[in-house]
Amino acid sequence: MSDATVSEPGHRLKPLTPAMLRELSVRSNLRGAAQSLGHYGMIILVGVLIWKVTSSYGVLWALPLMAVQGYLVAFLFMAVHETAHKTAFRSRGLNLAVGNLSAFIIGLPYEYYCLFHWDHHRYTQDPDKDPELIVGVKPATDTQLAIAYSGLLQVAGRLRLMLGHAVIGKVVVPWIPEGKRATIVTEARAYVALYVLLFALSLWFESALLLWVWIVPLIIGQFFLRPYLYAEHTGCDTTRSAFQNTRTTYTGAIVKWFAWNMPYHVEHHAYPSIPFHALPRLNEIVDGEIVYRGRGYIRTTRETWAWFRKHRPAVR
């Protein structure tokens, strides 16, 4: 990528000492609770505003609020991600509770994602083994690229996969071990059953509440989330080094907060046991070794878009 900077020749990473790693790896129920409650609190607040505006003035007047809600709801993906690493809280139970709730809201079964993400860390940027690359959209035209950046195909794909697991009861994707496949089927069926129940209750009460404060915002939010996710690895090297196969994007405090500090993505991939709240401190230590640096998400999105266009498959 054009914005990449390379360490000075001969400069070598000063590794974290065991003491530094232990200190940075300390997990905190308090920090996790503050982050989770803050994020969910914003979702509830904006949701109440959406409902009041739609009830009083109509849906069109609430669209700007739905866009805000979309960003908030879609970025619950970060809660799913952090709890998948079991680093959001010290308590395993809290990790599972917040992780499952967040995963249900964004339509991404939690246990399935944990296994998917484990292989992503093991095989980052390996085109044959990294699940993100295996299921990733490979746009051949500008239209397909624009659709990919909307995130809608990705959401449709994971919902279709979840329905397949629930209805057919068979799991064939390679990142799910044989011994876990029954669990993934049970999880998918539980998610689908709960979605059906919520849909039935909405019809029973003749309420569009969930549609306007959850479903529509979740769809809108993909337009924010997908470019963010593409910034993490697109155009980076296909090596085993996290300092070369991943990008850290330098951005504002608000974005970092709602993304649970995951813009520090090189740091996360290099030391995945370090919780989200310690990543800024880790960045101060390893910043000089980071090869791919995004300077804000607008600029980085332009660069990842250009990379996809340059490397898209030939149309036959």
C-alpha positions as CSV (number, residue, x, y, z in Angstrom):
1,M,0.0,0.0,0.0
2,S,1.2,3.5,-0.7
3,D,0.9,4.6,2.9
4,A,3.1,1.9,4.3
5,T,6.2,2.8,6.2
6,V,9.0,0.4,6.8
7,S,11.3,0.3,9.9
8,E,14.8,1.6,9.5
9,P,17.3,-1.0,8.2
10,G,18.8,-2.9,11.0
11,H,16.2,-1.9,13.5
12,R,15.0,-4.9,15.5
13,L,12.0,-5.2,17.7
14,K,12.6,-4.9,21.3
15,P,10.5,-7.8,22.5
16,L,8.2,-7.6,25.5
17,T,9.8,-9.1,28.6
18,P,7.8,-11.7,30.4
19,A,7.1,-9.1,33.1
20,M,5.8,-6.6,30.5
21,L,3.6,-9.2,28.9
22,R,2.1,-10.2,32.2
23,E,1.4,-6.6,33.1
24,L,-0.2,-5.8,29.8
25,S,-2.2,-9.1,29.7
26,V,-4.1,-8.4,33.0
27,R,-7.8,-8.6,32.3
28,S,-10.3,-6.5,34.1
29,N,-14.0,-7.0,34.8
30,L,-14.3,-3.3,35.5
31,R,-12.8,-2.2,32.2
32,G,-14.9,-4.7,30.3
33,A,-18.0,-3.7,32.1
34,A,-17.4,0.0,31.4
35,Q,-16.8,-0.6,27.7
36,S,-19.8,-2.9,27.4
37,L,-22.2,-0.8,29.4
38,G,-21.1,2.3,27.5
39,H,-21.6,0.7,24.2
40,Y,-25.0,-0.9,25.0
41,G,-26.1,2.3,26.8
42,M,-25.6,4.3,23.6
43,I,-27.6,1.7,21.6
44,I,-30.5,1.9,24.1
45,L,-30.4,5.7,24.2
46,V,-30.4,6.1,20.4
47,G,-33.0,3.3,20.1
48,V,-35.4,5.2,22.4
49,L,-34.8,8.3,20.3
50,I,-35.6,6.4,17.1
51,W,-38.8,5.1,18.6
52,K,-39.9,8.5,19.8
53,V,-39.2,10.2,16.5
54,T,-40.8,7.4,14.4
55,S,-43.9,7.5,16.6
56,S,-44.2,11.3,16.5
57,Y,-43.0,12.3,13.1
58,G,-42.6,9.2,10.9
59,V,-39.8,6.9,9.8
60,L,-38.1,9.3,7.4
61,W,-37.3,11.8,10.2
62,A,-35.6,9.0,12.1
63,L,-33.2,7.9,9.3
64,P,-30.2,10.0,10.6
65,L,-30.7,8.4,14.0
66,M,-30.9,5.0,12.3
67,A,-27.5,5.6,10.7
68,V,-26.0,6.4,14.1
69,Q,-27.7,3.3,15.5
70,G,-26.3,1.3,12.6
71,Y,-22.8,2.2,13.5
72,L,-23.3,1.3,17.1
73,V,-25.1,-2.0,16.5
74,A,-22.7,-3.2,13.7
75,F,-19.7,-2.4,15.8
76,L,-21.0,-4.9,18.4
77,F,-18.9,-7.1,16.2
78,M,-16.0,-5.8,18.3
79,A,-17.6,-7.0,21.5
80,V,-18.0,-10.5,19.9
81,H,-14.3,-10.4,18.8
82,E,-12.9,-9.3,22.1
83,T,-15.0,-11.8,24.1
84,A,-14.0,-14.6,21.6
85,H,-10.5,-14.0,22.8
86,K,-11.8,-14.1,26.4
87,T,-10.0,-10.8,27.1
88,A,-12.9,-8.4,27.5
89,F,-13.4,-9.5,31.1
90,R,-11.4,-11.5,33.7
91,S,-14.5,-13.6,34.2
92,R,-15.1,-16.3,31.6
93,G,-18.8,-16.1,32.4
94,L,-19.0,-12.4,31.6
95,N,-17.1,-13.0,28.3
96,L,-19.6,-15.7,27.3
97,A,-22.6,-13.6,28.3
98,V,-21.6,-10.4,26.5
99,G,-20.2,-12.4,23.6
100,N,-23.4,-14.4,23.0
101,L,-25.7,-11.4,23.4
102,S,-23.7,-9.3,21.0
103,A,-23.3,-12.2,18.5
104,F,-27.1,-12.8,18.6
105,I,-27.8,-9.1,17.9
106,I,-25.5,-9.0,14.8
107,G,-26.5,-12.4,13.5
108,L,-23.2,-14.1,13.9
109,P,-23.3,-17.3,16.1
110,Y,-20.7,-16.9,18.9
111,E,-19.2,-20.4,19.1
112,Y,-19.0,-20.6,15.3
113,Y,-17.2,-17.2,15.2
114,C,-14.7,-18.3,17.9
115,L,-13.6,-21.2,15.8
116,F,-13.6,-19.2,12.6
117,H,-11.5,-16.5,14.2
118,W,-9.1,-19.0,15.8
119,D,-8.1,-20.2,12.4
120,H,-7.9,-16.6,11.1
121,H,-5.2,-15.9,13.7
122,R,-3.4,-19.2,13.0
123,Y,-3.3,-18.7,9.2
124,T,-3.5,-14.9,8.8
125,Q,-3.2,-13.9,5.1
126,D,-2.8,-17.6,4.0
127,P,-5.1,-17.7,0.9
128,D,-5.6,-21.4,1.4
129,K,-6.3,-21.5,5.1
130,D,-7.3,-18.1,6.4
131,P,-11.1,-18.3,6.7
132,E,-11.5,-14.6,6.0
133,L,-9.8,-15.1,2.7
134,I,-11.6,-18.3,1.9
135,V,-15.1,-16.8,2.3
136,G,-14.1,-13.3,1.3
137,V,-15.7,-11.7,-1.7
138,K,-13.5,-11.5,-4.8
139,P,-15.0,-8.7,-6.8
140,A,-14.3,-8.7,-10.6
141,T,-16.0,-5.4,-11.4
142,D,-16.5,-2.0,-9.8
143,T,-20.2,-2.9,-9.2
144,Q,-19.2,-6.1,-7.4
145,L,-16.6,-4.1,-5.4
146,A,-19.2,-1.5,-4.3
147,I,-21.5,-4.3,-3.2
148,A,-18.7,-6.0,-1.3
149,Y,-18.0,-2.7,0.5
150,S,-21.6,-2.5,1.5
151,G,-21.1,-5.6,3.7
152,L,-24.5,-6.9,2.6
153,L,-23.2,-10.0,0.8
154,Q,-21.2,-10.9,3.9
155,V,-24.2,-10.7,6.2
156,A,-26.4,-12.6,3.7
157,G,-23.7,-15.3,3.5
158,R,-23.4,-15.8,7.2
159,L,-27.1,-15.9,7.7
160,R,-27.5,-18.4,4.9
161,L,-24.7,-20.5,6.5
162,M,-26.5,-20.3,9.9
163,L,-29.8,-21.4,8.4
164,G,-28.1,-24.2,6.6
165,H,-26.6,-25.4,9.9
166,A,-29.9,-25.1,11.6
167,V,-32.1,-26.8,8.9
168,I,-29.8,-29.3,7.4
169,G,-27.9,-30.1,10.6
170,K,-24.6,-30.5,8.7
171,V,-21.4,-28.5,9.0
172,V,-18.7,-28.9,6.3
173,V,-16.5,-25.8,6.6
174,P,-12.9,-26.8,7.3
175,W,-12.4,-24.5,10.3
176,I,-15.0,-26.3,12.4
177,P,-13.4,-29.5,14.0
178,E,-15.4,-32.7,13.8
179,G,-15.9,-32.7,17.6
180,K,-17.5,-29.2,17.5
181,R,-19.9,-29.6,14.7
182,A,-22.9,-30.8,16.8
183,T,-22.4,-27.7,19.0
184,I,-22.5,-25.4,16.0
185,V,-25.7,-27.0,14.7
186,T,-27.3,-26.7,18.2
187,E,-26.2,-23.1,18.4
188,A,-27.6,-22.2,15.0
189,R,-30.9,-23.8,15.8
190,A,-31.1,-21.8,19.1
191,Y,-30.4,-18.6,17.3
192,V,-32.9,-19.3,14.5
193,A,-35.6,-20.3,17.1
194,L,-35.1,-17.0,19.0
195,Y,-35.2,-14.9,15.8
196,V,-38.5,-16.7,14.9
197,L,-39.9,-16.0,18.4
198,L,-39.0,-12.3,18.2
199,F,-40.6,-12.1,14.7
200,A,-43.7,-13.8,16.0
201,L,-44.0,-11.5,19.0
202,S,-43.6,-8.4,16.7
203,L,-46.5,-9.7,14.6
204,W,-48.5,-10.5,17.7
205,F,-48.1,-7.0,19.1
206,E,-48.2,-5.4,15.7
207,S,-45.0,-3.6,16.5
208,A,-42.2,-2.4,14.2
209,L,-40.0,-1.5,17.1
210,L,-37.3,-4.1,16.4
211,L,-37.4,-3.3,12.7
212,W,-36.5,0.4,13.2
213,V,-34.2,0.2,16.2
214,W,-32.4,-3.1,15.3
215,I,-32.8,-4.7,11.9
216,V,-32.7,-1.7,9.6
217,P,-29.8,-0.1,11.6
218,L,-27.9,-3.4,11.5
219,I,-28.1,-3.3,7.7
220,I,-27.1,0.3,7.5
221,G,-24.2,-0.3,9.8
222,Q,-22.6,-2.7,7.4
223,F,-21.7,0.2,5.2
224,F,-19.5,1.5,8.1
225,L,-18.2,-1.9,9.4
226,R,-17.1,-3.5,6.1
227,P,-14.6,-0.8,5.0
228,Y,-13.2,-0.9,8.6
229,L,-12.7,-4.6,8.4
230,Y,-11.1,-4.4,5.0
231,A,-8.5,-2.0,6.5
232,E,-7.2,-4.7,8.8
233,H,-5.3,-6.9,6.3
234,T,-6.1,-5.9,2.7
235,G,-2.9,-5.3,0.7
236,C,-0.6,-6.4,3.5
237,D,2.0,-9.1,3.1
238,T,1.4,-12.8,3.0
239,T,3.9,-13.6,5.7
240,R,3.6,-15.1,9.2
241,S,4.7,-11.9,10.9
242,A,1.9,-9.8,12.4
243,F,4.0,-6.8,11.8
244,Q,3.8,-7.3,8.1
245,N,0.5,-9.1,7.4
246,T,-1.7,-6.7,9.4
247,R,-2.4,-3.0,9.4
248,T,-2.8,-0.6,12.3
249,T,-5.0,2.4,11.4
250,Y,-4.4,5.6,13.3
251,T,-7.7,7.3,13.9
252,G,-9.6,9.4,16.4
253,A,-10.5,8.5,19.9
254,I,-14.2,8.1,19.2
255,V,-13.6,5.5,16.5
256,K,-11.1,3.7,18.7
257,W,-13.6,3.6,21.6
258,F,-16.5,2.1,19.6
259,A,-14.1,-0.3,17.9
260,W,-12.7,-1.5,21.3
261,N,-9.2,-0.3,20.3
262,M,-9.1,-2.8,17.4
263,P,-7.6,-0.1,15.0
264,Y,-4.5,-1.2,16.9
265,H,-4.7,-4.4,14.9
266,V,-1.1,-5.2,14.4
267,E,-0.7,-5.0,18.1
268,H,-3.6,-7.4,18.6
269,H,-2.4,-9.9,16.1
270,A,1.1,-9.9,17.5
271,Y,-0.1,-10.3,21.1
272,P,-3.7,-11.6,21.0
273,S,-3.7,-12.3,24.8
274,I,-3.4,-8.6,25.6
275,P,-6.9,-7.1,26.3
276,F,-8.4,-4.2,24.3
277,H,-7.7,-1.6,27.0
278,A,-4.0,-2.2,27.0
279,L,-3.4,-2.0,23.3
280,P,-2.7,1.8,23.3
281,R,0.2,1.1,25.8
282,L,1.4,-1.8,23.6
283,N,1.4,0.5,20.6
284,E,3.8,2.8,22.3
285,I,6.3,-0.1,22.7
286,V,6.0,-1.7,19.2
287,D,5.0,1.3,17.0
288,G,8.4,1.4,15.3
289,E,8.0,-2.1,13.9
290,I,4.6,-1.6,12.2
291,V,5.0,-1.7,8.5
292,Y,1.4,-1.0,7.3
293,R,0.0,2.2,8.8
294,G,-3.4,3.6,7.9
295,R,-3.9,7.3,8.3
296,G,-7.6,7.5,9.1
297,Y,-10.3,5.2,7.6
298,I,-11.3,7.4,4.7
299,R,-7.8,7.5,3.3
300,T,-7.2,3.8,4.1
301,T,-10.5,2.8,2.4
302,R,-9.4,4.6,-0.7
303,E,-6.2,2.6,-0.6
304,T,-7.9,-0.8,0.0
305,W,-10.4,0.0,-2.8
306,A,-7.5,0.7,-5.2
307,W,-5.8,-2.5,-4.1
308,F,-8.9,-4.6,-4.8
309,R,-9.3,-3.0,-8.3
310,K,-5.6,-3.7,-9.1
311,H,-5.8,-7.3,-8.0
312,R,-9.3,-8.3,-9.1
313,P,-9.7,-11.5,-11.1
314,A,-9.9,-11.2,-14.9
315,V,-13.5,-11.3,-16.2
316,R,-13.9,-14.2,-18.7
